[in-house]
Amino acid sequence: MIQSINAAERIEIERACERLVHAYSRALDLGDMSAAADFFAENGSFARPMAPDKVIHGREAIRAALLTRPKTLLTKHLVSNVMVDVVSRDEAEDSPI
């Protein structure tokens, strides 16, 4: 069944997704790797930009991988132009460029 989503609901979902992206980046930049892992679904997957072919599956495996990040590695993410396609009230995906 296709869900009908009005414009206000779509904007609310898009904004919530944008906040997730920003909050995740902030957790990384603050060095809180455990909090960063919490943004992933239990069955989520992740690939580091330096190793895009090495996909890590599962929140706890992602947490373990993030916790191996050197404490001396500092990042400051600049997150802009977040584009989200709302599929339904429960699903959204990044918009292809």
A tleap script that builds the chain and sets N, CA, C and O, in Angstrom:
source leaprc.protein.ff14SB
mol = sequence {
  NMET ILE GLN SER ILE ASN ALA ALA GLU ARG
  ILE GLU ILE GLU ARG ALA CYS GLU ARG LEU
  VAL HIE ALA TYR SER ARG ALA LEU ASP LEU
  GLY ASP MET SER ALA ALA ALA ASP PHE PHE
  ALA GLU ASN GLY SER PHE ALA ARG PRO MET
  ALA PRO ASP LYS VAL ILE HIE GLY ARG GLU
  ALA ILE ARG ALA ALA LEU LEU THR ARG PRO
  LYS THR LEU LEU THR LYS HIE LEU VAL SER
  ASN VAL MET VAL ASP VAL VAL SER ARG ASP
  GLU ALA GLU ASP SER PRO CILE
}
set mol.1.N position { 0.836 -1.183 0.000 }
set mol.1.CA position { 0.000 0.000 0.000 }
set mol.1.C position { 0.883 1.248 0.000 }
set mol.1.O position { 1.777 1.366 0.838 }
set mol.2.N position { 0.652 2.159 -0.905 }
set mol.2.CA position { 1.401 3.406 -0.980 }
set mol.2.C position { 0.807 4.400 0.016 }
set mol.2.O position { -0.398 4.653 0.031 }
set mol.3.N position { 1.691 4.954 0.847 }
set mol.3.CA position { 1.247 5.924 1.838 }
set mol.3.C position { 1.172 7.312 1.212 }
set mol.3.O position { 2.040 7.711 0.436 }
set mol.4.N position { 0.131 8.026 1.560 }
set mol.4.CA position { 0.001 9.405 1.111 }
set mol.4.C position { 0.677 10.312 2.139 }
set mol.4.O position { 0.333 10.289 3.321 }
set mol.5.N position { 1.631 11.100 1.682 }
set mol.5.CA position { 2.363 12.000 2.567 }
set mol.5.C position { 2.141 13.423 2.068 }
set mol.5.O position { 2.399 13.731 0.904 }
set mol.6.N position { 1.665 14.279 2.953 }
set mol.6.CA position { 1.451 15.660 2.531 }
set mol.6.C position { 2.772 16.441 2.620 }
set mol.6.O position { 3.762 15.941 3.154 }
set mol.7.N position { 2.771 17.646 2.099 }
set mol.7.CA position { 3.996 18.450 2.003 }
set mol.7.C position { 4.607 18.715 3.373 }
set mol.7.O position { 5.828 18.661 3.518 }
set mol.8.N position { 3.797 18.997 4.368 }
set mol.8.CA position { 4.311 19.279 5.716 }
set mol.8.C position { 4.987 18.041 6.309 }
set mol.8.O position { 6.042 18.149 6.934 }
set mol.9.N position { 4.385 16.874 6.116 }
set mol.9.CA position { 4.987 15.630 6.615 }
set mol.9.C position { 6.309 15.352 5.912 }
set mol.9.O position { 7.285 14.943 6.542 }
set mol.10.N position { 6.332 15.575 4.605 }
set mol.10.CA position { 7.557 15.335 3.827 }
set mol.10.C position { 8.679 16.248 4.329 }
set mol.10.O position { 9.810 15.796 4.509 }
set mol.11.N position { 8.376 17.506 4.550 }
set mol.11.CA position { 9.383 18.456 5.044 }
set mol.11.C position { 9.863 18.054 6.435 }
set mol.11.O position { 11.055 18.137 6.730 }
set mol.12.N position { 8.952 17.624 7.279 }
set mol.12.CA position { 9.315 17.186 8.634 }
set mol.12.C position { 10.254 15.978 8.590 }
set mol.12.O position { 11.228 15.922 9.340 }
set mol.13.N position { 9.967 15.028 7.728 }
set mol.13.CA position { 10.817 13.836 7.591 }
set mol.13.C position { 12.180 14.230 7.028 }
set mol.13.O position { 13.207 13.763 7.519 }
set mol.14.N position { 12.201 15.082 6.005 }
set mol.14.CA position { 13.460 15.534 5.428 }
set mol.14.C position { 14.318 16.224 6.480 }
set mol.14.O position { 15.521 15.978 6.569 }
set mol.15.N position { 13.696 17.084 7.270 }
set mol.15.CA position { 14.433 17.819 8.316 }
set mol.15.C position { 14.978 16.861 9.371 }
set mol.15.O position { 16.106 17.034 9.832 }
set mol.16.N position { 14.204 15.865 9.756 }
set mol.16.CA position { 14.666 14.885 10.741 }
set mol.16.C position { 15.874 14.130 10.203 }
set mol.16.O position { 16.821 13.861 10.942 }
set mol.17.N position { 15.844 13.791 8.929 }
set mol.17.CA position { 16.976 13.086 8.313 }
set mol.17.C position { 18.209 13.987 8.260 }
set mol.17.O position { 19.322 13.532 8.520 }
set mol.18.N position { 18.014 15.258 7.924 }
set mol.18.CA position { 19.135 16.209 7.913 }
set mol.18.C position { 19.769 16.300 9.298 }
set mol.18.O position { 20.994 16.312 9.426 }
set mol.19.N position { 18.932 16.366 10.336 }
set mol.19.CA position { 19.439 16.443 11.717 }
set mol.19.C position { 20.251 15.197 12.062 }
set mol.19.O position { 21.262 15.292 12.756 }
set mol.20.N position { 19.822 14.042 11.588 }
set mol.20.CA position { 20.582 12.813 11.836 }
set mol.20.C position { 21.978 12.901 11.222 }
set mol.20.O position { 22.963 12.531 11.860 }
set mol.21.N position { 22.059 13.382 10.005 }
set mol.21.CA position { 23.348 13.509 9.327 }
set mol.21.C position { 24.257 14.455 10.110 }
set mol.21.O position { 25.432 14.156 10.321 }
set mol.22.N position { 23.721 15.582 10.534 }
set mol.22.CA position { 24.515 16.565 11.283 }
set mol.22.C position { 24.914 16.030 12.660 }
set mol.22.O position { 26.048 16.231 13.096 }
set mol.23.N position { 24.005 15.363 13.335 }
set mol.23.CA position { 24.302 14.824 14.660 }
set mol.23.C position { 25.360 13.725 14.579 }
set mol.23.O position { 26.244 13.653 15.433 }
set mol.24.N position { 25.277 12.873 13.566 }
set mol.24.CA position { 26.280 11.829 13.367 }
set mol.24.C position { 27.653 12.461 13.144 }
set mol.24.O position { 28.634 12.048 13.763 }
set mol.25.N position { 27.724 13.446 12.276 }
set mol.25.CA position { 28.993 14.117 11.993 }
set mol.25.C position { 29.550 14.787 13.243 }
set mol.25.O position { 30.758 14.770 13.480 }
set mol.26.N position { 28.675 15.368 14.029 }
set mol.26.CA position { 29.100 16.026 15.271 }
set mol.26.C position { 29.679 15.003 16.246 }
set mol.26.O position { 30.708 15.257 16.873 }
set mol.27.N position { 29.028 13.858 16.373 }
set mol.27.CA position { 29.538 12.810 17.264 }
set mol.27.C position { 30.940 12.382 16.823 }
set mol.27.O position { 31.829 12.215 17.658 }
set mol.28.N position { 31.139 12.206 15.518 }
set mol.28.CA position { 32.469 11.855 15.009 }
set mol.28.C position { 33.491 12.930 15.372 }
set mol.28.O position { 34.577 12.629 15.866 }
set mol.29.N position { 33.129 14.178 15.123 }
set mol.29.CA position { 34.062 15.278 15.363 }
set mol.29.C position { 34.370 15.476 16.846 }
set mol.29.O position { 35.443 15.969 17.193 }
set mol.30.N position { 33.442 15.096 17.720 }
set mol.30.CA position { 33.682 15.179 19.157 }
set mol.30.C position { 34.436 13.959 19.676 }
set mol.30.O position { 34.807 13.904 20.849 }
set mol.31.N position { 34.660 12.979 18.798 }
set mol.31.CA position { 35.380 11.783 19.187 }
set mol.31.C position { 34.532 10.773 19.941 }
set mol.31.O position { 35.066 9.865 20.577 }
set mol.32.N position { 33.216 10.923 19.874 }
set mol.32.CA position { 32.313 9.998 20.568 }
set mol.32.C position { 31.877 8.914 19.593 }
set mol.32.O position { 30.780 8.956 19.037 }
set mol.33.N position { 32.757 7.951 19.401 }
set mol.33.CA position { 32.519 6.899 18.415 }
set mol.33.C position { 31.344 5.999 18.786 }
set mol.33.O position { 30.632 5.513 17.908 }
set mol.34.N position { 31.142 5.779 20.072 }
set mol.34.CA position { 30.014 4.948 20.491 }
set mol.34.C position { 28.693 5.638 20.131 }
set mol.34.O position { 27.761 4.994 19.648 }
set mol.35.N position { 28.622 6.942 20.367 }
set mol.35.CA position { 27.416 7.691 19.998 }
set mol.35.C position { 27.231 7.694 18.482 }
set mol.35.O position { 26.105 7.597 17.994 }
set mol.36.N position { 28.325 7.806 17.741 }
set mol.36.CA position { 28.237 7.780 16.275 }
set mol.36.C position { 27.656 6.443 15.808 }
set mol.36.O position { 26.830 6.411 14.896 }
set mol.37.N position { 28.079 5.358 16.422 }
set mol.37.CA position { 27.568 4.036 16.052 }
set mol.37.C position { 26.084 3.914 16.352 }
set mol.37.O position { 25.365 3.200 15.653 }
set mol.38.N position { 25.622 4.605 17.382 }
set mol.38.CA position { 24.206 4.536 17.751 }
set mol.38.C position { 23.276 5.092 16.671 }
set mol.38.O position { 22.075 4.827 16.700 }
set mol.39.N position { 23.806 5.846 15.736 }
set mol.39.CA position { 22.978 6.386 14.656 }
set mol.39.C position { 22.655 5.336 13.592 }
set mol.39.O position { 21.799 5.567 12.737 }
set mol.40.N position { 23.327 4.194 13.635 }
set mol.40.CA position { 23.085 3.135 12.663 }
set mol.40.C position { 21.992 2.198 13.151 }
set mol.40.O position { 21.857 1.957 14.350 }
set mol.41.N position { 21.218 1.676 12.222 }
set mol.41.CA position { 20.233 0.646 12.552 }
set mol.41.C position { 20.988 -0.595 13.021 }
set mol.41.O position { 22.162 -0.783 12.700 }
set mol.42.N position { 20.307 -1.423 13.771 }
set mol.42.CA position { 20.928 -2.639 14.287 }
set mol.42.C position { 21.550 -3.473 13.173 }
set mol.42.O position { 22.599 -4.090 13.360 }
set mol.43.N position { 20.894 -3.488 12.009 }
set mol.43.CA position { 21.402 -4.259 10.867 }
set mol.43.C position { 22.010 -3.353 9.794 }
set mol.43.O position { 22.093 -3.732 8.626 }
set mol.44.N position { 22.434 -2.153 10.200 }
set mol.44.CA position { 22.994 -1.185 9.259 }
set mol.44.C position { 24.345 -1.622 8.713 }
set mol.44.O position { 24.944 -2.583 9.195 }
set mol.45.N position { 24.812 -0.906 7.708 }
set mol.45.CA position { 26.127 -1.194 7.142 }
set mol.45.C position { 26.876 0.120 6.936 }
set mol.45.O position { 26.274 1.189 6.843 }
set mol.46.N position { 28.196 0.013 6.868 }
set mol.46.CA position { 29.049 1.193 6.835 }
set mol.46.C position { 30.334 0.848 6.100 }
set mol.46.O position { 30.871 -0.249 6.255 }
set mol.47.N position { 30.822 1.778 5.308 }
set mol.47.CA position { 32.131 1.634 4.673 }
set mol.47.C position { 32.869 2.952 4.854 }
set mol.47.O position { 32.330 4.025 4.587 }
set mol.48.N position { 34.094 2.852 5.306 }
set mol.48.CA position { 34.900 4.057 5.487 }
set mol.48.C position { 35.299 4.602 4.123 }
set mol.48.O position { 35.502 3.831 3.185 }
set mol.49.N position { 35.413 5.929 4.001 }
set mol.49.CA position { 35.830 6.518 2.727 }
set mol.49.C position { 37.192 6.000 2.257 }
set mol.49.O position { 37.441 5.901 1.056 }
set mol.50.N position { 38.082 5.666 3.219 }
set mol.50.CA position { 39.415 5.182 2.850 }
set mol.50.C position { 39.393 3.726 2.397 }
set mol.50.O position { 40.351 3.254 1.786 }
set mol.51.N position { 38.302 3.006 2.693 }
set mol.51.CA position { 38.182 1.589 2.314 }
set mol.51.C position { 36.753 1.300 1.879 }
set mol.51.O position { 36.046 0.542 2.544 }
set mol.52.N position { 36.319 1.894 0.772 }
set mol.52.CA position { 34.911 1.770 0.369 }
set mol.52.C position { 34.469 0.348 0.028 }
set mol.52.O position { 33.274 0.052 0.041 }
set mol.53.N position { 35.414 -0.528 -0.274 }
set mol.53.CA position { 35.055 -1.905 -0.615 }
set mol.53.C position { 34.965 -2.813 0.604 }
set mol.53.O position { 34.539 -3.962 0.490 }
set mol.54.N position { 35.357 -2.313 1.759 }
set mol.54.CA position { 35.305 -3.100 2.992 }
set mol.54.C position { 34.070 -2.650 3.787 }
set mol.54.O position { 34.133 -1.709 4.579 }
set mol.55.N position { 32.968 -3.331 3.563 }
set mol.55.CA position { 31.703 -2.960 4.195 }
set mol.55.C position { 31.588 -3.669 5.543 }
set mol.55.O position { 31.815 -4.874 5.649 }
set mol.56.N position { 31.235 -2.903 6.557 }
set mol.56.CA position { 31.063 -3.425 7.911 }
set mol.56.C position { 29.568 -3.537 8.154 }
set mol.56.O position { 28.828 -2.579 7.928 }
set mol.57.N position { 29.118 -4.698 8.612 }
set mol.57.CA position { 27.690 -4.947 8.798 }
set mol.57.C position { 27.343 -5.074 10.274 }
set mol.57.O position { 28.030 -5.757 11.034 }
set mol.58.N position { 26.262 -4.403 10.664 }
set mol.58.CA position { 25.746 -4.505 12.026 }
set mol.58.C position { 26.257 -3.382 12.917 }
set mol.58.O position { 27.437 -3.032 12.880 }
set mol.59.N position { 25.349 -2.821 13.720 }
set mol.59.CA position { 25.685 -1.687 14.586 }
set mol.59.C position { 26.865 -1.991 15.502 }
set mol.59.O position { 27.757 -1.155 15.650 }
set mol.60.N position { 26.888 -3.158 16.114 }
set mol.60.CA position { 27.967 -3.457 17.055 }
set mol.60.C position { 29.312 -3.633 16.354 }
set mol.60.O position { 30.348 -3.265 16.907 }
set mol.61.N position { 29.306 -4.187 15.148 }
set mol.61.CA position { 30.541 -4.286 14.368 }
set mol.61.C position { 31.003 -2.890 13.944 }
set mol.61.O position { 32.201 -2.607 13.933 }
set mol.62.N position { 30.066 -2.032 13.602 }
set mol.62.CA position { 30.393 -0.645 13.253 }
set mol.62.C position { 30.988 0.056 14.466 }
set mol.62.O position { 31.991 0.761 14.353 }
set mol.63.N position { 30.360 -0.140 15.643 }
set mol.63.CA position { 30.867 0.474 16.869 }
set mol.63.C position { 32.313 0.014 17.124 }
set mol.63.O position { 33.191 0.830 17.404 }
set mol.64.N position { 32.542 -1.285 17.022 }
set mol.64.CA position { 33.889 -1.819 17.252 }
set mol.64.C position { 34.890 -1.200 16.281 }
set mol.64.O position { 36.003 -0.849 16.672 }
set mol.65.N position { 34.497 -1.068 15.021 }
set mol.65.CA position { 35.389 -0.487 14.014 }
set mol.65.C position { 35.666 0.983 14.319 }
set mol.65.O position { 36.809 1.431 14.236 }
set mol.66.N position { 34.631 1.728 14.668 }
set mol.66.CA position { 34.821 3.144 14.971 }
set mol.66.C position { 35.691 3.337 16.205 }
set mol.66.O position { 36.462 4.293 16.283 }
set mol.67.N position { 35.567 2.442 17.156 }
set mol.67.CA position { 36.365 2.561 18.383 }
set mol.67.C position { 37.847 2.274 18.141 }
set mol.67.O position { 38.676 2.558 19.005 }
set mol.68.N position { 38.191 1.713 16.977 }
set mol.68.CA position { 39.603 1.500 16.650 }
set mol.68.C position { 40.239 2.755 16.047 }
set mol.68.O position { 41.449 2.806 15.826 }
set mol.69.N position { 39.427 3.737 15.793 }
set mol.69.CA position { 39.931 4.985 15.213 }
set mol.69.C position { 40.942 5.619 16.174 }
set mol.69.O position { 40.659 5.743 17.366 }
set mol.70.N position { 42.098 6.015 15.682 }
set mol.70.CA position { 43.105 6.613 16.569 }
set mol.70.C position { 42.569 7.872 17.262 }
set mol.70.O position { 41.942 8.721 16.628 }
set mol.71.N position { 42.818 7.976 18.538 }
set mol.71.CA position { 42.347 9.137 19.320 }
set mol.71.C position { 42.984 10.438 18.823 }
set mol.71.O position { 42.438 11.521 19.032 }
set mol.72.N position { 44.121 10.325 18.179 }
set mol.72.CA position { 44.816 11.516 17.685 }
set mol.72.C position { 44.273 11.998 16.344 }
set mol.72.O position { 44.633 13.081 15.882 }
set mol.73.N position { 43.416 11.206 15.721 }
set mol.73.CA position { 42.827 11.591 14.442 }
set mol.73.C position { 41.663 12.549 14.702 }
set mol.73.O position { 40.627 12.149 15.233 }
set mol.74.N position { 41.842 13.792 14.330 }
set mol.74.CA position { 40.810 14.804 14.532 }
set mol.74.C position { 40.143 15.125 13.206 }
set mol.74.O position { 40.805 15.248 12.176 }
set mol.75.N position { 38.826 15.257 13.244 }
set mol.75.CA position { 38.091 15.637 12.040 }
set mol.75.C position { 37.157 16.790 12.365 }
set mol.75.O position { 36.738 16.972 13.508 }
set mol.76.N position { 36.849 17.541 11.364 }
set mol.76.CA position { 35.827 18.580 11.434 }
set mol.76.C position { 35.049 18.489 10.136 }
set mol.76.O position { 35.471 19.011 9.104 }
set mol.77.N position { 33.920 17.826 10.200 }
set mol.77.CA position { 33.106 17.632 9.001 }
set mol.77.C position { 32.345 18.914 8.660 }
set mol.77.O position { 31.825 19.598 9.542 }
set mol.78.N position { 32.293 19.214 7.404 }
set mol.78.CA position { 31.462 20.288 6.882 }
set mol.78.C position { 30.359 19.595 6.087 }
set mol.78.O position { 30.605 19.055 5.009 }
set mol.79.N position { 29.161 19.616 6.622 }
set mol.79.CA position { 28.054 18.892 6.010 }
set mol.79.C position { 27.105 19.913 5.379 }
set mol.79.O position { 26.540 20.768 6.061 }
set mol.80.N position { 26.949 19.802 4.073 }
set mol.80.CA position { 26.066 20.739 3.384 }
set mol.80.C position { 25.344 20.019 2.249 }
set mol.80.O position { 25.702 18.906 1.862 }
set mol.81.N position { 24.343 20.672 1.742 }
set mol.81.CA position { 23.590 20.148 0.605 }
set mol.81.C position { 23.050 18.745 0.849 }
set mol.81.O position { 23.111 17.887 -0.031 }
set mol.82.N position { 22.523 18.518 2.042 }
set mol.82.CA position { 21.922 17.227 2.357 }
set mol.82.C position { 20.613 17.129 1.578 }
set mol.82.O position { 19.728 17.974 1.711 }
set mol.83.N position { 20.512 16.080 0.763 }
set mol.83.CA position { 19.300 15.882 -0.032 }
set mol.83.C position { 18.721 14.513 0.286 }
set mol.83.O position { 19.401 13.494 0.165 }
set mol.84.N position { 17.479 14.502 0.686 }
set mol.84.CA position { 16.812 13.279 1.105 }
set mol.84.C position { 15.562 13.077 0.256 }
set mol.84.O position { 14.780 14.006 0.051 }
set mol.85.N position { 15.387 11.866 -0.228 }
set mol.85.CA position { 14.147 11.500 -0.911 }
set mol.85.C position { 13.297 10.711 0.077 }
set mol.85.O position { 13.719 9.664 0.567 }
set mol.86.N position { 12.118 11.205 0.364 }
set mol.86.CA position { 11.201 10.525 1.264 }
set mol.86.C position { 10.450 9.471 0.458 }
set mol.86.O position { 9.783 9.781 -0.529 }
set mol.87.N position { 10.570 8.226 0.896 }
set mol.87.CA position { 9.898 7.119 0.232 }
set mol.87.C position { 8.549 6.858 0.895 }
set mol.87.O position { 7.538 6.650 0.224 }
set mol.88.N position { 8.558 6.873 2.228 }
set mol.88.CA position { 7.341 6.668 3.010 }
set mol.88.C position { 7.569 7.288 4.391 }
set mol.88.O position { 8.623 7.870 4.649 }
set mol.89.N position { 6.591 7.162 5.263 }
set mol.89.CA position { 6.773 7.690 6.630 }
set mol.89.C position { 7.894 6.983 7.372 }
set mol.89.O position { 8.435 7.527 8.335 }
set mol.90.N position { 8.249 5.789 6.942 }
set mol.90.CA position { 9.272 4.994 7.610 }
set mol.90.C position { 10.540 4.786 6.813 }
set mol.90.O position { 11.442 4.078 7.261 }
set mol.91.N position { 10.627 5.394 5.630 }
set mol.91.CA position { 11.789 5.143 4.775 }
set mol.91.C position { 12.153 6.393 3.984 }
set mol.91.O position { 11.301 7.066 3.403 }
set mol.92.N position { 13.451 6.674 3.986 }
set mol.92.CA position { 13.996 7.756 3.184 }
set mol.92.C position { 15.362 7.300 2.691 }
set mol.92.O position { 15.969 6.391 3.258 }
set mol.93.N position { 15.832 7.934 1.640 }
set mol.93.CA position { 17.141 7.569 1.087 }
set mol.93.C position { 17.826 8.810 0.583 }
set mol.93.O position { 17.194 9.837 0.335 }
set mol.94.N position { 19.157 8.697 0.434 }
set mol.94.CA position { 19.871 9.857 -0.087 }
set mol.94.C position { 19.495 10.049 -1.545 }
set mol.94.O position { 19.305 9.097 -2.302 }
set mol.95.N position { 19.399 11.290 -1.894 }
set mol.95.CA position { 18.965 11.651 -3.232 }
set mol.95.C position { 20.137 11.529 -4.203 }
set mol.95.O position { 21.218 12.045 -3.919 }
set mol.96.N position { 19.952 10.864 -5.331 }
set mol.96.CA position { 21.053 10.791 -6.309 }
set mol.96.C position { 21.329 12.173 -6.880 }
set mol.96.O position { 20.417 12.970 -7.096 }
set mol.97.N position { 22.567 12.429 -7.112 }
set mol.97.CA position { 22.950 13.751 -7.638 }
set mol.97.C position { 22.966 13.728 -9.131 }
set mol.97.O position { 23.263 14.743 -9.761 }
savepdb mol mol.pdb
quit
